[in-house]
């Protein structure tokens, strides 16, 4: 089956959605200091809206450095290693990689 992204007709192509989930994975993600308990909240919403029946649930697997190097730069992987060892206490480089919380700046009118 081939899907072209040009069609507005949903019946021409069924998309498959995979949801990476395990209770241990949720617990690990919930412990991240930048986004505490977000994984549990998202999982609860997925369950509440009945979305699990529309997804293929996949158990997460630990990726090796070689696996991650297929998709990420060496500098990104080095940064991940650094913050996983030292903790990401608002490391200024994290923002360069799209990690951590972003601050919204507002401008006030004169």
N, C-alpha and C positions, 0 to 999 in steps of 0.2 A: 504494500500500500504506500502510495506516495502522497505527501501533503504539501501543497503549495500554500504559502502564507497569504496569497492574494485573494482567496475566496472568503466572502462574508457568510457563506452557507456552512453552518456548523455540521450539517449531516455529511459533508464531503470528507471530513477527516475527524476521527476521534483522537483526542489527545490523551496520552497516558500520564498519570501523575504518580510519582513515587514519593512517599513520605518516610524519611529516615527517622526511626523511633525505637527506643527501648526505655524502660523506666530508669535504667542506670544513666543513659545519655541525657535524659531530662534532668536528673539530679545533678549531673556534672555541669550542664549548661546553667542550671539555676544558681549554681555557686559562683558564677562569674560576677565579680564585684561591680562591673559597669552596668550590667543588666540583670540584677537579681530577680529570680522567680519569673522571668519573661517566658522561658520555655514551658513552664507549667501552665501559665496563662494562655499561651498560644495553643497548647495541646488541649486544654479544657474547652477553648472556643471551637477547635476542630471537631471535638466530640459533640459539643452542644449543637452545632449546626449540622450534624450528621454527615460530615464530609469524609469520614473514614471509609464508608462504603463505596466511595468514588475513587479511592486511592489504593495503590499497591503499597503495603507497609513493608519497609526494608529495615532489617536490623543493621545498625552501624558497625563498621569494621575499622580497626585501627589502621591508619595509613602510615606507611614507612616514609622516610625522607625521600627516597627514590620516587615513590608514588606522588608525593606533593611536588617534587621538582619537575614533574611533567607539566604542571599547570602554573607554578609560581616561580618568581625570580629568586636567585640566591640571597639577595639582600632582604627580601621579605621573609624568607625562611630563617635567616640569621636573626632578624628582629623578633620573630615569634619565639625562637629559642631563648633569646635574651630576656624577653618579658615573662616567659614561662618560668625562668630560673629566678629572676629578680622581683617579679610581680610588676604589673603595669600600673605603677603609681603615677598616672598622668604623664607617662613618658612622651615628650614632645614629638618624637618620631612616629608614634602610633597614628597620629592624625594623617601623616603622609601616606599611610597604608590603608586609610579608611577604617581604622580600628578605634574603639573607644567612643565616648559620647562627643557629639558635636554641640557647640554652643551656637545659639541663634542670637545674632546681634540685631538690635532694633535701633532705629533712628527716631529721634524725637523732632517734631516740627518746631521751628523757631517761634 
